[in-house]
Amino acid sequence: MAAKRKAKKQEKHIFDRIVQHDTTLDRHGEDKVLLFATGMLFGIGISLYFMRVLWFTGLTLLIFALVLLYIESRNA
């Protein structure tokens, strides 16, 4: 019975430590996440180019350009 109480106490303690961490991003971190997701999309677009799905490739290139312009305008 004492082991169950101790286990519950440890679970609560672990949860408290997780909640205490700050999960917000600064501007530089947001740019990193945005560029990572855009890079993934760009890679998918390039691979679909070789499979002859040209409309999706054009769409990904347009999104990639818009994201880069957005980041550049935020940094200026």
Buried (B, 14 or more C-beta within 10 A) or exposed (E): EEEEEEEEEEEEEEEEEEEEEEEEEEEEEEBEEBBEEBEEBBEBBEEBBEEEBEEBBEBBBEBBEEBEEEBEEEEE
